[in-house]
Structure formats: C-alpha cells, structure tokens
Amino acid sequence: MPSSPRSDSELDPAIADRLVRDARGLIPAVAQQHDTGEVLMVGWMDDEALHRTLTTGRVTYFSRSRQDYWRKGDTSGHVQWVKGVRLDCDSDTLLVLVDQQGPACHTGNRSCFDEGSLSLSVAVAPESRGAES
C-alpha cells in the first residue's frame, strides 16, 4: 500500500496514489540514458521532486543530506533533460529516461557506475540452449 503523499506537492494525485515511498517519503530514481540504456546514477525523489521533473523537463532530486531539492546541472552544467519517467512493477522505484549532457557523476565520470565490476564468487549459469526434446 502506498505511503501518504506530501501535502505540499502539486503532484497529480493519480500518480501520487501509485507511489510506494520509504519512511521519509522518498522513492529511488534511477537515471538512464534514453538512447543507449546506460545507467548513469541513482538519486532520490519525493512527490515534489517528481512533480518538478514531470513538469519542467529537467530532473530534480531531493538531497537526503541537505534536505533540499537540487536540479541536476544547475551548478555543474551537466544537465539531465527528461525524456520519460517509468514506475516499476512494485511502484517503489522510478526509472528516469534522460538525455545527459556531460558527466552524470560528481566525480566527473560519465556514470556513477564506472568504478568497475565486482568479482563474482559463484559460477555464472551458461546461456539457455532452448528446450531439449
């Protein structure tokens, strides 16, 4: 069951009613490059940040440390233009399709996931070869 939406947001109630938020009223938002599928970063949104994202064409996040809104690119110039927003099957995570201008990560990397892969300690299953007769 979805948490109560923030009363100070103008987010469409039909959208707000679908969201499952954490105890702080936040929902994770995964930013993905719209044309390549590259995962760029993860941020957090509350109802107002999502409202601003859906109505301005720029991605707005909620900073958990500063307890304030921030629009991607306002200080860095590395803007995220909104191409679409999707809600996952459990209604507890947003996928924000963007056109990223410049690096997405505060480190200067294109993606926050550029630090390399972790080693697997289990065998990876081979690809399925289809049903055998």
C-alpha positions as CSV (number, residue, x, y, z in Angstrom):
1,M,0.0,0.0,0.0
2,P,1.4,3.4,-1.0
3,S,2.6,5.8,1.7
4,S,0.8,9.2,2.1
5,P,1.9,11.8,-0.4
6,R,3.4,15.0,0.8
7,S,0.6,17.5,1.2
8,D,2.7,20.5,-0.1
9,S,3.2,19.0,-3.6
10,E,1.2,19.6,-6.7
11,L,1.9,16.1,-8.0
12,D,-1.1,14.7,-9.8
13,P,-3.0,12.6,-7.2
14,A,-3.4,9.8,-9.7
15,I,0.4,9.5,-9.8
16,A,0.9,10.1,-6.1
17,D,-1.5,7.4,-5.1
18,R,0.5,4.8,-7.1
19,L,3.9,5.5,-5.4
20,V,5.3,3.4,-2.6
21,R,7.7,5.6,-0.6
22,D,10.1,4.9,2.2
23,A,9.5,6.1,5.8
24,R,11.0,9.5,4.8
25,G,8.5,9.9,1.9
26,L,11.3,9.2,-0.7
27,I,11.5,6.9,-3.7
28,P,14.7,5.9,-5.5
29,A,15.1,7.3,-9.0
30,V,17.5,5.5,-11.5
31,A,18.7,7.8,-14.2
32,Q,19.3,6.0,-17.6
33,Q,20.4,7.5,-20.9
34,H,17.4,7.2,-23.1
35,D,19.0,6.2,-26.3
36,T,21.8,3.8,-25.1
37,G,20.3,2.3,-22.0
38,E,23.4,3.3,-20.0
39,V,22.7,3.5,-16.3
40,L,24.0,6.9,-15.1
41,M,23.2,7.4,-11.5
42,V,20.7,6.9,-8.6
43,G,19.0,9.7,-6.8
44,W,16.0,10.2,-4.5
45,M,12.7,11.9,-5.1
46,D,9.7,12.9,-3.1
47,D,6.4,13.9,-4.6
48,E,7.5,17.5,-5.2
49,A,10.8,16.5,-6.9
50,L,8.8,14.1,-9.1
51,H,6.3,16.9,-9.9
52,R,9.1,19.3,-10.9
53,T,10.7,16.6,-13.0
54,L,7.5,15.8,-14.8
55,T,6.5,19.4,-15.4
56,T,9.8,21.2,-16.2
57,G,11.7,18.9,-18.5
58,R,14.7,18.8,-16.1
59,V,15.4,16.2,-13.5
60,T,15.0,17.4,-9.9
61,Y,16.2,15.2,-7.0
62,F,15.8,15.5,-3.2
63,S,19.1,15.6,-1.3
64,R,18.9,13.5,1.8
65,S,22.0,15.1,3.3
66,R,20.9,18.7,2.6
67,Q,17.2,18.1,3.0
68,D,16.6,20.2,-0.1
69,Y,15.9,20.0,-3.8
70,W,18.6,20.1,-6.4
71,R,18.2,20.2,-10.2
72,K,20.8,18.2,-12.0
73,G,23.2,20.5,-13.8
74,D,22.4,23.8,-12.1
75,T,25.9,24.0,-10.6
76,S,27.9,21.7,-12.9
77,G,26.2,22.5,-16.2
78,H,25.7,18.7,-16.7
79,V,22.0,18.8,-17.3
80,Q,19.7,15.9,-17.4
81,W,16.8,16.5,-19.9
82,V,13.8,14.3,-19.2
83,K,12.7,12.0,-22.0
84,G,10.4,9.8,-19.9
85,V,9.6,8.5,-16.4
86,R,8.5,5.0,-15.7
87,L,7.4,3.3,-12.5
88,D,8.5,-0.2,-11.7
89,C,6.1,-3.1,-11.1
90,D,6.2,-2.7,-7.3
91,S,5.6,1.1,-7.6
92,D,8.7,1.7,-5.3
93,T,11.3,2.8,-7.9
94,L,11.4,5.3,-10.7
95,L,13.3,4.9,-14.0
96,V,14.0,8.4,-15.3
97,L,15.0,8.3,-19.0
98,V,17.2,11.3,-19.7
99,D,19.4,12.9,-22.3
100,Q,22.5,13.5,-20.2
101,Q,24.7,16.5,-21.1
102,G,28.3,15.8,-19.9
103,P,29.2,13.6,-17.0
104,A,26.4,12.4,-14.6
105,C,28.6,11.6,-11.7
106,H,30.0,14.2,-9.2
107,T,33.4,12.5,-9.8
108,G,33.5,13.7,-13.4
109,N,32.8,10.2,-14.8
110,R,30.0,9.7,-17.4
111,S,28.3,7.3,-15.0
112,C,28.4,6.7,-11.3
113,F,28.8,3.0,-12.2
114,D,32.2,3.4,-13.9
115,E,34.3,2.0,-10.9
116,G,34.4,-1.5,-12.4
117,S,32.7,-4.7,-11.9
118,L,32.8,-6.7,-8.7
119,S,34.2,-10.3,-8.9
120,L,31.6,-13.0,-8.8
121,S,32.2,-15.8,-6.4
122,V,29.6,-18.1,-7.9
123,A,29.6,-19.8,-11.3
124,V,27.5,-17.9,-13.9
125,A,24.9,-20.1,-15.5
126,P,25.5,-20.8,-19.2
127,E,23.1,-19.3,-21.7
128,S,19.9,-21.4,-22.2
129,R,20.2,-23.5,-25.3
130,G,16.5,-24.0,-25.7
131,A,14.2,-26.8,-24.7
132,E,15.6,-30.3,-25.3
133,S,13.3,-33.0,-26.8
